[in-house]
């Protein structure tokens, strides 16, 4: 398993945890979560482009 896959799995686990905490009554702002998701998506896009460029 390469690093990118590992990071994706880790981030999905973190997001799942945040969702659970939110549903249990924790205070997580949806805007912050959306920003985090957008940054994550941009990061993976850049990683994929880098990988494609190297080959």
C-alpha positions, 0 to 999 in steps of 0.5 A, a space after each residue: 500500500 503506497 503513501 497516498 492510499 494510506 493518507 486517504 484511508 487515514 483521512 476517511 477515518 478522521 472524517 468518520 470520527 468527526 461525523 460520529 462526534 458531531 452526531 453525539 452532540 460535539 461542536 464541529 462547524 460544518 464550514 470548517 469541515 467543508 474547508 477541510 474536505 476541499 483542501 484535502 481534495 485539492 491536495 490529492 489532486 496535486 499528488 495525482 498530477 505529480 505522480 502522473 508527471 513523474 512516470 
